Amino acid sequence: MIHRGLDETPGGFGPCAITIGNFDGVHNGHREILRRIVSIARERGWKSAVLTFDPHPTKLVAPARAPRLLTTPEQRARLIQELGIDEILILPFTAAIAKLTPEEFVSGILAGKLQARAVLIGDNFRFGNRAAGNAATLARLGRKYGFDVEITATISWRNRIISSSEIRALIVTGDVARACRMLGRPYTLEGVVVPGEGVGSKQTVPTLNLDTQAEVLPKTGVYVTRTHDKARSRQWPSITNVGYRPTFNGHRLTIETYLLAPLQGDSPPEIAVEFLRFVRDERKFDDAVALKAQILRDVARAQVYFRRLPAPMEPRP
């Protein structure tokens, strides 16, 4: 169950094992924490729960440092639910919430409203007004208000700590294959299909043009992708160009996807594009003929990639 505020939270929210955080991207580090919460809750007959925030707290307390987010609150909640979490509270992060002392946050929300019996946090956890509380503070308050505190260590992959900021850095530099490994799934852009300028269908190849509200975009270039119809259970191997269409003197960023399998039916109104591997930088060609020849070479590389996949949904770096 997803709740969008304390007023929506039922009296029977707990007792629960809960974790607190932003969980942007719901990456493999987050997933370890969420699986542990589910395990604790099942062992003790409680509910498993997540407390997250919208907007990201730094947007209120330090807007200049606020990160661009990998996921919307709705995407985040959906991914968390898929891991078996029973209750999700997306708490509006307001000035009033920001002013709560660590003990006020614990007594009024965590132990009071949410009936926490076990709280799982990372070792760098901070909370309360001016981030005055840390893991030791929470453990002390847990003893006072009747809940256990468990601290988890950071998770690494190939000697790199898995974090939302690390994944953002990988995506914006085009290293979507490494981002896949840290996320535990491909990085995905979702949005509506919008009309293009008609150049592709006439001079190169027909594409689906994605309009997305995503805050984090892969760097300009061509990628091996997989495209999903959000309205129906259809998917296609694809290649996607993120860029400005310099061959046609474009000035607006576009995300154009060419399907490697027949569409078979109406064009989807909304799509989700999974970014699997970087192919090449975007560049200007002499004319549409030269660009089309390069696109066909890109298609051949993508087809080789998909033939080598050990499983239909598993990305390969």
C-alpha positions, 0 to 999 in steps of 0.5 A: 500500500502506498500512502502520500502523507501522514493523513493517509496513513492508517492506524494499522500501519504497523507494527513494522520493520521499516527503513528510511531514505530517499532510495533514488533509483532503488539500486542494488544497495537499496535492494539489499536493505529492502530484502533485509526489511522483508526478512525481519518483518516475516520472521517477527510477524510484522509488516515491512515498510519504507519511509521516503520523501518527496521532494528530496530534502535537499531541494528544501534545505539546500536547493543549489545542492539538490541532485537530479533524480533517477526516479520519480516518487511513483517509479520509486514506489513501484520498484520498492513494491516489487521487492515485497514491501507491504507499506510505503509512506511517501512523506511530503518534505515540508518546512515543518518536517525539516524543523523536527528535532531527531526526538520529535521525528522519532516520537511523533512519526517513527515510533508513534504514527508508524509503530516501528519495531525495527529500523534499518538504516545505512551507516551514513544516515542523518535525520532531524533538524539540521541533520542533527541526528545520526545512527547513534542518535537513532539507536539511543532513541530506539532504546527509549521508544521501543524499537531495535536499530540495525545498521547496514554497510555500504554495498560495492560492485567491482570496488566501487560503492553503489550509490545514486550519485555514482549511478548518475555520474555513469549515466551522464557519461554514457556508461549505461552498462555499468549503471545497469549493473549497479541498478540491478536493471537497465536505466529506463526513460519513460514518456509519451511518443510525440511527432517528429519532423518527418525527416527520419521516415523519409530520408533515414529510418522511421523512429519513435520520438520520446518526450520524457520528464526524466531529470537524468539523461544519458549523454548524447550518442547512440545506444543499444536499447529495449523499448516497451509499450507501456499500454500493452505487453509489447517490447522490441529490441531497438537502437536509440539516438539521444542528441541534436540531429546535427546532420539536419542542423537540429538545435533541440534535444531529441530521443529517437528510437528505431525498432529492430523488430516489426511494430505490428499494430498501432504506434504506442502512445507511451513507451519505456526505453531501457538503455543497455549499451553505448554504441558511439558518439553523435556526429554530423554526417555529410548528408542523409545517405551517409547517416542512414548507412551509419544507422544500418551499421549501428543496427548490425552491432545492436543485432549482434548484441541481442544475439549474444544475450544469455537471457531476454531481459539481462543486460550485458556490459 
